[in-house]
Amino acid sequence: MSKLIDEIRFTQELIKIPSITPRDLGAMNVVTKHLKKLGFKCKLMSFQKKGTEKIINLYARYGNKSPNLCFAGHTDVVPAGDLTAWSIDPFKAKIKKGYLFGRGVSDMKGGIGCFISAVSHFLNQNKKFDGSISFLITGDEEGIAVNGTKRVVEYLKKKKEKIDFCIVGEPSNRSKLGQMIKNGRRGSITTYLTVKGKQGHIAYPSEALNPATPIIKILDELKSRSLDKGNKNFQPSNLEITKIHIDNEVDNVIPAKASATFNIRYNNLHTFNSLKKRILTTIKKIEKKFKCKTEVKFISTGVSFLTNPNQTVKKIQRIIQKETRQKTKLSTSGGTSDARFIKDIAPCIEFGLVGNTMHQVDERSSIKDMKKLKSIYLKIIKSFFDKS
């Protein structure tokens, strides 16, 4: 008989470790300890690139048969912010009025706790099921994400480890458990633009070249032109300007340089390269018109992807709807997640707790929701390996 793990107590144990990204402080050891007791073979992996923090990651597997159902998540959390603004200590994991409070409870230590608890209950009754269960847990999701899931996926590819389906336990619901399954995500491209002009006296503009004018023209043209109208799976792509900067200490000098940063969240009608080409075309056109010089840098933090609603996705959707009595919809809304790496090796969806307090003061999750999520995960596991 496998040891049954309680989702609330496990999550409390994990919350009490202030694993603020990129520090682990023993959080991964907590997960490993419990999984080993259940019979999982655990491999801890540390990755570090020059100039970055060393990140601890875990890949654990029970069984060696196919199909392999994987759960993915992260133990790192964002900072707690102003501690005096919290009604309780963010790392004490206290229960108050039916809610478990703590940094990371919804995003996403609670999700890990619920799935591990569900697995413990499944294994308690199904020691010799026909398949495998695995966990891919990182400590680098809330940070720059270069030494976490991305590197583990590379390792799994090299080892030819097959994952047949993956559930990412991110808080996919905004206000009620069961509202939404994420079956895809938009891509993200950030552009860092610098326009170089010629400094001069403000009273003699013909002898200078003000970079503010072309950078405004570039931003206006890019922002005012619609990228697309969206499609049945994705909302329209959207550009947002996040920074505009001109370093000028006085008011009577035309500056020599202006810079701006903007981000596009894009759907599957575009690619990183197609957007890069589109942006550069606009920049070069205005650069030529104003006879200025530009410097451009592009960063991609994820490409758009979609997990088609196959039989597994539809089965999961039906289970969630039945358990929560919500009209569970498939969505590609929101930011990026580690699913953007996992989709290279397995179809994946995201489903977890309600996330309307994640990253906020007094982050919390309903005890009732956590127990319900454990029950949903258990039914998904049973359904996945049920061949009848």
C-alpha positions as CSV (number, residue, x, y, z in Angstrom):
1,M,0.0,0.0,0.0
2,S,1.4,3.4,-1.0
3,K,1.5,6.2,1.6
4,L,-1.4,8.6,1.0
5,I,-0.3,12.2,0.8
6,D,-2.6,15.0,1.9
7,E,-2.7,17.9,-0.6
8,I,-3.1,20.6,2.1
9,R,-0.3,19.4,4.4
10,F,2.1,18.9,1.5
11,T,1.4,22.4,0.1
12,Q,1.9,23.9,3.5
13,E,5.2,22.2,3.8
14,L,6.3,23.5,0.4
15,I,5.0,27.1,1.1
16,K,7.1,27.3,4.3
17,I,10.2,27.2,2.1
18,P,10.6,30.8,0.7
19,S,11.9,29.6,-2.7
20,I,11.9,33.0,-4.3
21,T,13.2,32.6,-7.8
22,P,15.9,31.6,-8.4
23,R,16.6,30.3,-4.9
24,D,15.6,26.7,-4.1
25,L,16.3,26.5,-0.4
26,G,15.3,22.9,-0.3
27,A,11.9,23.1,-2.1
28,M,12.9,20.5,-4.6
29,N,14.1,18.1,-1.9
30,V,10.6,18.3,-0.4
31,V,9.1,17.1,-3.7
32,T,11.7,14.5,-4.2
33,K,11.3,13.1,-0.6
34,H,7.6,12.5,-1.1
35,L,7.9,11.1,-4.6
36,K,10.6,8.6,-3.5
37,K,8.3,7.3,-0.8
38,L,5.8,6.6,-3.5
39,G,8.3,4.6,-5.5
40,F,9.4,7.2,-8.1
41,K,12.9,7.2,-9.5
42,C,14.1,10.8,-9.2
43,K,16.8,12.6,-11.1
44,L,17.8,16.0,-9.8
45,M,19.4,18.2,-12.5
46,S,21.3,21.5,-12.0
47,F,21.9,23.9,-14.8
48,Q,23.8,27.1,-15.0
49,K,24.8,29.4,-17.8
50,K,27.5,32.0,-17.4
51,G,26.1,35.1,-15.6
52,T,23.0,33.2,-14.3
53,E,22.0,31.5,-11.1
54,K,22.3,27.7,-10.8
55,I,18.8,26.1,-11.0
56,I,17.7,22.8,-9.5
57,N,15.2,20.8,-11.5
58,L,13.6,17.4,-11.1
59,Y,12.4,14.7,-13.5
60,A,10.8,11.7,-11.7
61,R,9.1,8.7,-13.2
62,Y,7.1,5.8,-11.8
63,G,7.1,2.8,-14.2
64,N,8.8,2.3,-17.5
65,K,5.8,1.4,-19.8
66,S,3.9,3.5,-22.2
67,P,1.8,5.6,-22.1
68,N,3.7,8.1,-19.9
69,L,1.5,10.8,-18.3
70,C,3.5,13.8,-17.1
71,F,2.7,16.6,-14.6
72,A,4.8,19.7,-15.0
73,G,5.1,22.6,-12.5
74,H,7.5,24.9,-10.6
75,T,8.5,25.4,-7.0
76,D,9.9,28.9,-7.5
77,V,7.7,31.8,-6.5
78,V,7.8,35.6,-7.0
79,P,8.8,37.9,-4.1
80,A,6.2,38.5,-1.4
81,G,6.5,42.3,-1.7
82,D,5.5,44.5,1.2
83,L,5.3,42.1,4.2
84,T,3.3,44.6,6.3
85,A,0.6,44.5,3.6
86,W,-0.1,40.8,4.2
87,S,-2.7,39.8,6.7
88,I,-0.5,36.8,7.7
89,D,3.1,35.8,7.1
90,P,3.4,34.8,3.4
91,F,5.6,31.8,4.3
92,K,3.7,30.5,7.4
93,A,1.1,28.7,5.2
94,K,-1.8,29.4,7.6
95,I,-5.5,28.5,7.0
96,K,-8.0,31.2,7.6
97,K,-11.8,31.3,6.8
98,G,-11.5,28.3,4.5
99,Y,-8.5,29.5,2.5
100,L,-4.8,28.5,2.6
101,F,-2.7,31.6,2.5
102,G,0.9,31.9,1.3
103,R,3.2,33.0,-1.5
104,G,2.9,30.4,-4.3
105,V,-0.1,28.6,-3.1
106,S,-2.0,29.1,-6.4
107,D,1.1,29.7,-8.5
108,M,1.8,26.9,-8.2
109,K,2.8,24.9,-5.1
110,G,-0.9,24.0,-4.5
111,G,-1.1,22.5,-8.0
112,I,1.9,20.3,-7.3
113,G,0.4,19.3,-3.9
114,C,-2.9,18.3,-5.5
115,F,-1.3,16.2,-8.2
116,I,1.1,14.4,-5.9
117,S,-1.8,13.7,-3.6
118,A,-3.9,12.4,-6.5
119,V,-1.0,10.1,-7.6
120,S,-0.6,8.7,-4.1
121,H,-4.3,7.8,-4.1
122,F,-4.0,6.2,-7.6
123,L,-0.9,4.2,-6.7
124,N,-2.5,3.0,-3.5
125,Q,-5.0,1.1,-5.6
126,N,-3.1,0.6,-8.9
127,K,0.4,-0.7,-8.2
128,K,0.7,-2.4,-11.5
129,F,-1.2,-0.2,-13.9
130,D,-0.2,-0.4,-17.6
131,G,1.9,2.8,-18.1
132,S,4.0,5.4,-16.3
133,I,3.5,8.6,-14.4
134,S,6.2,11.3,-14.4
135,F,6.9,14.7,-12.9
136,L,8.8,17.6,-14.5
137,I,9.4,20.2,-11.8
138,T,11.6,23.3,-12.3
139,G,12.8,26.1,-10.1
140,D,13.1,28.6,-12.9
141,E,9.6,29.4,-14.2
142,E,9.2,32.8,-12.6
143,G,12.6,34.0,-13.6
144,I,14.4,34.1,-17.0
145,A,13.6,30.4,-17.6
146,V,16.9,29.6,-19.3
147,N,18.1,26.9,-16.8
148,G,14.8,25.2,-16.0
149,T,12.2,23.3,-18.1
150,K,13.9,24.3,-21.3
151,R,17.1,22.5,-20.3
152,V,15.2,19.5,-18.9
153,V,13.3,19.1,-22.2
154,E,16.7,19.2,-24.0
155,Y,17.9,16.4,-21.7
156,L,14.8,14.3,-22.2
157,K,15.1,14.7,-26.0
158,K,18.7,13.5,-25.8
159,K,17.7,10.5,-23.7
160,K,14.7,9.8,-26.0
161,E,12.4,9.9,-23.1
162,K,8.8,9.7,-24.4
163,I,6.0,11.7,-22.8
164,D,2.6,10.9,-24.2
165,F,0.7,13.7,-22.6
166,C,1.5,16.5,-20.1
167,I,-0.6,18.5,-17.7
168,V,0.9,21.7,-16.6
169,G,-0.6,22.7,-13.2
170,E,-0.6,26.5,-13.7
171,P,-3.6,28.4,-12.2
172,S,-5.7,28.4,-15.4
173,N,-8.9,29.6,-13.8
174,R,-9.6,33.3,-13.2
175,S,-12.5,33.2,-10.6
176,K,-14.0,29.7,-10.4
177,L,-12.4,26.3,-10.6
178,G,-13.3,24.6,-13.8
179,Q,-13.8,27.7,-16.0
180,M,-10.9,27.1,-18.3
181,I,-8.3,24.7,-19.7
182,K,-5.4,26.4,-21.5
183,N,-4.7,24.3,-24.7
184,G,-2.2,26.8,-26.2
185,R,-0.5,30.1,-25.7
186,R,0.4,33.1,-27.7
187,G,3.9,33.9,-28.6
188,S,5.9,36.8,-27.3
189,I,8.5,39.0,-29.0
190,T,10.1,42.0,-27.4
191,T,11.8,44.7,-29.4
192,Y,14.5,47.0,-28.0
193,L,14.8,50.0,-30.4
194,T,17.4,52.8,-30.3
195,V,17.3,55.8,-32.7
196,K,20.4,57.9,-33.1
197,G,20.3,61.5,-34.2
198,K,22.6,64.5,-33.8
199,Q,22.7,66.7,-30.7
200,G,22.2,70.4,-31.2
201,H,20.8,73.7,-29.9
202,I,17.0,73.6,-29.8
203,A,16.9,77.0,-31.6
204,Y,18.8,75.6,-34.6
205,P,17.0,72.4,-35.5
206,S,18.4,72.4,-39.0
207,E,21.9,71.8,-37.6
208,A,20.8,68.8,-35.5
209,L,18.7,65.7,-36.0
210,N,16.1,65.0,-33.3
211,P,15.7,61.2,-32.8
212,A,12.4,61.8,-31.0
213,T,10.6,62.5,-34.2
214,P,11.5,59.2,-36.1
215,I,11.0,57.0,-33.0
216,I,7.5,58.5,-32.5
217,K,6.7,57.8,-36.2
218,I,8.0,54.2,-35.9
219,L,6.0,53.5,-32.8
220,D,2.8,55.2,-34.1
221,E,2.9,53.2,-37.4
222,L,3.6,49.9,-35.6
223,K,0.9,50.5,-33.0
224,S,-1.8,51.9,-35.3
225,R,-1.7,49.0,-37.8
226,S,-3.7,46.0,-36.9
227,L,-1.7,42.8,-36.9
228,D,-4.7,40.5,-37.5
229,K,-8.3,39.9,-36.4
230,G,-7.6,36.6,-34.5
231,N,-9.1,33.3,-35.3
232,K,-11.3,30.6,-33.7
233,N,-8.5,29.5,-31.4
234,F,-6.7,32.8,-30.7
235,Q,-7.5,36.4,-29.9
236,P,-6.0,39.1,-32.1
237,S,-2.3,39.7,-31.8
238,N,-1.5,42.9,-29.9
239,L,1.5,45.3,-29.6
240,E,2.1,47.3,-26.4
241,I,4.7,50.0,-25.9
242,T,6.3,49.5,-22.5
243,K,9.2,52.0,-22.4
244,I,10.1,55.3,-24.1
245,H,13.3,57.0,-22.9
246,I,15.3,60.1,-23.8
247,D,18.2,60.9,-21.5
248,N,18.2,64.7,-21.6
249,E,19.0,66.9,-18.5
250,V,18.1,70.2,-20.1
251,D,15.3,71.7,-22.1
252,N,17.2,73.6,-24.8
253,V,19.2,70.7,-26.3
254,I,18.0,68.4,-29.0
255,P,19.0,64.9,-27.8
256,A,21.3,62.6,-29.6
257,K,19.5,59.4,-28.8
258,A,16.0,58.0,-28.1
259,S,15.0,54.5,-27.2
260,A,11.9,52.4,-26.8
261,T,10.8,48.9,-25.9
262,F,7.6,47.2,-27.1
263,N,6.2,43.7,-26.9
264,I,3.9,41.8,-29.2
265,R,1.8,38.9,-28.0
266,Y,1.0,37.0,-31.2
267,N,-1.2,34.2,-32.3
268,N,-0.5,31.3,-34.7
269,L,-1.0,33.6,-37.7
270,H,2.6,34.8,-37.2
271,T,6.0,33.6,-36.3
272,F,9.0,35.2,-34.6
273,N,10.7,35.7,-38.0
274,S,7.6,37.1,-39.8
275,L,7.1,39.7,-37.1
276,K,10.8,40.5,-37.0
277,K,10.7,41.2,-40.7
278,R,7.5,43.3,-40.4
279,I,9.0,45.4,-37.7
280,L,12.3,45.9,-39.5
281,T,10.6,47.0,-42.7
282,T,8.8,49.8,-40.8
283,I,12.0,50.9,-39.0
284,K,14.1,50.9,-42.1
285,K,11.5,52.9,-44.1
286,I,11.4,55.7,-41.5
287,E,15.1,55.5,-40.9
288,K,15.6,56.2,-44.6
289,K,13.1,59.0,-44.6
290,F,14.7,60.9,-41.6
291,K,18.3,59.9,-42.4
292,C,18.9,58.7,-38.9
293,K,20.5,55.5,-37.6
294,T,18.9,52.7,-35.6
295,E,19.9,49.8,-33.5
296,V,17.4,47.0,-33.0
297,K,17.4,43.9,-30.7
298,F,14.7,41.2,-30.7
299,I,14.0,38.7,-27.8
300,S,11.7,35.8,-28.1
301,T,10.3,34.4,-24.9
302,G,8.0,31.9,-26.5
303,V,6.3,31.0,-29.8
304,S,2.6,30.5,-30.3
305,F,1.3,26.9,-30.1
306,L,-1.9,25.0,-30.0
307,T,-2.7,21.6,-28.6
308,N,-5.5,20.3,-30.8
309,P,-8.5,19.1,-28.8
310,N,-8.0,15.4,-29.3
311,Q,-9.7,12.6,-27.4
312,T,-7.5,13.0,-24.4
313,V,-8.2,16.8,-24.2
314,K,-11.9,16.2,-24.6
315,K,-12.0,13.5,-22.0
316,I,-10.2,15.9,-19.5
317,Q,-12.7,18.6,-20.4
318,R,-15.6,16.3,-19.7
319,I,-14.2,15.3,-16.3
320,I,-13.6,18.9,-15.2
321,Q,-17.1,19.9,-16.3
322,K,-18.7,17.0,-14.4
323,E,-16.7,17.6,-11.3
324,T,-17.1,21.4,-11.2
325,R,-20.4,21.9,-13.0
326,Q,-18.8,24.7,-15.0
327,K,-18.8,25.1,-18.7
328,T,-15.1,24.4,-19.1
329,K,-13.8,26.2,-22.2
330,L,-10.5,25.8,-24.1
331,S,-8.5,29.0,-24.2
332,T,-5.1,30.3,-25.4
333,S,-5.3,33.6,-23.4
334,G,-2.8,34.8,-20.9
335,G,0.9,35.1,-20.8
336,T,3.6,32.5,-21.4
337,S,4.2,29.3,-19.3
338,D,6.7,26.4,-19.5
339,A,4.2,24.7,-21.8
340,R,6.0,26.6,-24.5
341,F,9.0,24.3,-24.0
342,I,7.1,21.1,-23.2
343,K,5.0,21.3,-26.4
344,D,8.2,20.3,-28.3
345,I,8.1,16.8,-26.8
346,A,4.5,16.2,-25.9
347,P,0.9,17.5,-26.3
348,C,0.0,19.5,-23.2
349,I,-2.7,21.4,-21.5
350,E,-2.7,23.6,-18.5
351,F,-5.2,23.2,-15.7
352,G,-4.8,24.2,-12.0
353,L,-6.3,26.3,-9.3
354,V,-8.0,29.7,-9.4
355,G,-5.3,32.3,-10.0
356,N,-7.0,35.7,-9.2
357,T,-4.6,36.3,-6.3
358,M,-1.4,35.0,-7.8
359,H,1.6,37.4,-7.5
360,Q,-0.6,39.5,-5.1
361,V,-0.5,40.3,-1.4
362,D,-2.5,37.7,0.5
363,E,-2.2,35.1,-2.3
364,R,-4.6,32.3,-1.3
365,S,-6.5,29.2,-2.5
366,S,-9.8,27.8,-1.3
367,I,-9.4,24.5,0.7
368,K,-12.5,23.3,-1.1
369,D,-11.0,24.0,-4.5
370,M,-7.8,22.2,-3.6
371,K,-9.7,19.1,-2.5
372,K,-11.7,19.3,-5.7
373,L,-8.6,19.7,-7.9
374,K,-7.1,16.7,-6.3
375,S,-10.2,14.7,-7.1
376,I,-10.2,16.0,-10.7
377,Y,-6.5,15.1,-11.1
378,L,-7.2,11.6,-9.7
379,K,-10.1,11.0,-12.2
380,I,-7.9,12.2,-15.0
381,I,-5.1,9.8,-14.1
382,K,-7.6,6.9,-13.8
383,S,-9.2,7.8,-17.1
384,F,-5.8,8.2,-18.9
385,F,-4.9,4.6,-18.0
386,D,-8.3,3.1,-18.4
387,K,-8.4,0.9,-21.5
388,S,-12.0,-0.3,-21.1
